[in-house]
Amino acid sequence: MRNIIIILFSVFIIACSSESDAEIFSKAVELVKKNDYQGAINKYKKLVDEHSDSKLAPKALYEIAKIYHMDLIKEIDNKESLNYAVRYYKKLSSEYPEAKESQKALFVAGYLEANELNDTSAARKTYEEFLKRYPGSEMVTSVKLELEYLGMAPDKLLEQRLNNR
């Protein structure tokens, strides 16, 4: 009997101490304002782990990706940071395909792969996935342009654009 009371008390304490999705998100935002980006990432990850069904979960993934995209974690180099950004943008898009941020996240992932990481093969796959998933998106024209000029040097791109006028 004593063990049951201890277990019930422990469950009660854990349940009472858990934070809501909104509380966690708010704390993460406050950490960003204080330039504690790693702390913010940890809070956003906690939100996704503990409240994956929350409307704030895709927003949390988007915020994580943005922190990495802006290279705000000084303990890692720029390329690693961009790879993390791509990973979180894609995670958002795959786990929350209907979320408001999903289309933009997948587009930005492809853009980073193509233009920052110079991985045209990965970018092509990402852009093609975008076209398959979101054929009616207002971003389709931009994705098709990115695919058309994928891997082209800036001077060649400019030359081609001027010749097409």
C-alpha positions in Angstrom: 0.0 0.0 0.0 2.8 2.4 0.9 4.4 1.8 -2.6 1.2 2.7 -4.3 0.9 5.9 -2.4 4.5 6.9 -3.3 3.9 6.1 -7.0 0.6 8.1 -7.1 2.3 11.0 -5.3 5.2 10.9 -7.8 2.8 10.9 -10.7 0.9 13.8 -9.2 4.1 15.8 -8.7 5.3 15.2 -12.2 1.9 16.0 -13.7 1.7 19.3 -11.7 5.2 20.3 -12.7 4.9 19.9 -16.4 4.7 23.0 -18.4 2.1 23.8 -21.1 3.2 24.2 -24.7 2.5 28.0 -24.4 4.6 28.3 -21.3 7.6 26.5 -22.9 7.3 28.5 -26.1 7.1 31.8 -24.1 10.2 30.8 -22.1 12.1 30.0 -25.4 11.2 33.4 -26.8 12.5 35.0 -23.6 15.8 33.1 -24.0 16.1 34.3 -27.6 15.7 37.9 -26.3 18.5 37.3 -23.9 20.7 35.8 -26.7 20.7 32.4 -25.0 20.1 30.6 -28.3 21.2 27.2 -27.1 18.8 27.5 -24.1 16.0 28.5 -26.5 16.7 25.5 -28.8 16.5 23.2 -25.8 13.1 24.7 -24.8 11.8 24.5 -28.3 12.9 20.9 -28.5 11.2 20.2 -25.2 8.0 21.6 -26.6 8.2 19.4 -29.7 9.0 16.3 -27.5 6.4 16.9 -24.9 3.6 18.5 -27.0 4.1 17.1 -30.5 0.4 17.6 -31.2 0.4 21.3 -30.3 -0.1 24.0 -32.9 3.1 25.5 -31.4 5.3 22.4 -32.3 5.8 23.4 -36.0 6.5 27.0 -34.9 9.1 25.6 -32.4 10.8 23.6 -35.2 10.8 26.7 -37.4 12.4 28.8 -34.7 15.1 26.1 -34.1 15.8 26.1 -37.9 16.0 29.9 -37.9 18.5 30.0 -35.1 20.8 27.6 -36.9 20.1 29.4 -40.2 21.3 32.7 -38.7 24.4 30.9 -37.3 23.7 32.0 -33.8 25.3 29.0 -32.0 28.9 30.0 -31.8 30.2 26.6 -30.7 29.6 25.2 -34.2 30.9 26.4 -37.5 28.7 28.0 -40.2 28.5 24.9 -42.4 27.4 22.7 -39.5 24.9 25.3 -38.5 23.4 25.4 -42.0 23.2 21.6 -42.1 21.2 21.7 -38.8 19.0 24.4 -40.2 18.2 22.3 -43.3 17.5 19.3 -41.0 15.0 21.2 -38.9 13.3 22.9 -41.9 12.9 19.4 -43.4 11.7 17.9 -40.1 9.0 20.6 -39.9 7.9 20.0 -43.4 7.8 16.2 -43.1 6.2 16.0 -39.6 3.8 18.9 -40.1 3.1 19.1 -43.8 -0.1 21.1 -43.3 1.4 23.7 -41.0 1.6 27.3 -42.2 5.4 27.3 -42.0 5.8 24.0 -43.9 6.0 25.2 -47.5 8.4 28.0 -46.7 10.6 25.7 -44.6 10.9 23.2 -47.4 11.8 25.9 -49.9 14.4 27.4 -47.6 15.9 24.0 -47.0 16.4 23.6 -50.8 17.7 27.1 -51.1 20.3 26.6 -48.4 21.4 23.3 -50.0 21.8 25.0 -53.4 23.2 28.4 -52.5 24.9 28.0 -49.2 26.0 24.4 -49.0 26.5 24.0 -52.7 24.8 20.6 -52.7 22.9 20.8 -55.9 21.9 17.1 -55.8 20.3 17.5 -52.4 18.7 20.8 -53.5 17.2 19.2 -56.6 15.6 16.4 -54.5 14.3 18.9 -52.0 12.8 21.2 -54.7 11.3 18.2 -56.5 9.7 17.0 -53.2 8.3 20.5 -52.8 6.7 20.4 -56.3 5.2 17.0 -55.5 3.9 18.0 -52.1 2.7 21.5 -52.9 1.8 21.7 -56.6 -0.7 24.6 -56.0 1.6 26.7 -53.9 2.3 30.3 -54.8 6.0 29.4 -54.4 6.0 26.9 -57.3 7.3 29.5 -59.8 10.2 30.3 -57.5 11.0 26.6 -57.0 10.9 26.0 -60.8 13.3 29.0 -61.3 15.6 27.6 -58.7 15.6 24.2 -60.4 16.2 25.8 -63.9 19.3 27.7 -62.7 20.5 25.2 -60.1 24.3 25.1 -59.9 24.7 27.9 -62.5 27.5 30.4 -61.7 26.2 33.9 -61.0 27.9 35.4 -64.1 26.3 32.7 -66.3 23.0 33.2 -64.7 23.1 37.0 -65.4 24.2 36.4 -68.9 21.3 33.9 -69.6 18.8 36.2 -67.9 19.9 39.2 -70.1 19.8 37.0 -73.3 16.2 35.9 -72.5 14.9 39.5 -72.4 
